[in-house]
Amino acid sequence: MTVRFSVFVFAPFLAVSALAGLSSIAPFGVPPAMAQASDPAETSAFALAKELGTVDAWHAFINSFPSGFHADLARAYLKKLGDQPQAATVQAAQTVPPSAQAVGLKCTERKAMRSLDAGVKTKITFINASGSDRLVKWIDYDGKLQDNGRLKVGEQVTIDTYRTHPFLIATPSGDCLRIFLPGDERATVELGVDLQPAATTANAPGQPAAARVAQAVPASARAAERKCSERRGLRSKNSNEATKITFINSAGSDRILKWIDFNGKLQDYGRLNAGHQVTIDTYRTHPWVIETGTGNCMQVFLPAAQHATVELRK
């Protein structure tokens, strides 16, 4: 039996509640999407897969976008890399929609993983077909392992959880086998005999743990980042598509949040202290500027169609 999972080539997580001390102002929102020959999310995912240039990245792209010109190119890149996935395997992966697929991550990503919020409820089922007992552990908000019990051979368990809560599967002796992130809908993971502890190795060049974690979130829940040099060309265009965006300040120093209004002017949304987070009700086309405590632009973000979370780093 094999472990069934898929990896999405997309980025940050979902959200949490606003902190005291940061203004809560009524919602606001980049221009409506223009008609294009291809889906912008597909184009962006293809570019990221090409940048990574790995077999896993191309498989992740094909799982999310199984047909079309980009999919054909992705398979050509796989062939060039010497990977020849069997048609039956690809077809089986396509029978389960991405929203009901658990995302599998390597144990080398463990240190970068933690639960981010309790926003989107979901379920995940683990079926133990491995031939030996397995331990199920939840990675909590501090990145620590919390024991969810032993799953005996032939047993299965369904866990009520949240979209951004990772679970680690380990051997009875505690060796990590795999990490899974639940899907938007109930996902089922079959733990097979081929899931074995891997030797501890460094991440492959060009694949930092943070980038691999980012791939776990679909494009519809990923905030788009813009350079500060693009600041003058941005403004809010409409208030048609309501959404949310969460900022988590992991930069080690305070950050200032500013909304770019309909005239392209900056509106102060307050100071986000180091180690704090805030969720803002906004609109899909409303850009947000992140500044240092002294007012220097660091990043600009556009909200996603779904609730997106952005972790601010140094």
Buried (B, 14 or more C-beta within 10 A) or exposed (E): BEBBBBBBBBBBBBBBEBBEEBEEBEEBBBEEEEEEEEBEBBBBBBEBBBEBBBBBBBBBBBBBBBEEEBBEBBBEBBEEEEBEBEEEEBEEBBEBEBEBBBBBBBBBBBEBBBBBBBBBEBBBBBBBBBEEBBBBBBBEEEEEBEEBEBBEEEEBBEBEBBBBBBBBBBBEEEEBBBBBBBBBBBBBBBBBEEBEBEEEEEBEEEBEBBBBBBBBBBBBBBBBEBEBEEBEEBBBBBBEBEBBBBBBBBBEEBBBBBBBBBEEEBBEBBBBBEEBBBBBBBBBBBBBBBBEEEEEBBBBBBBBBBBBBBBBEE
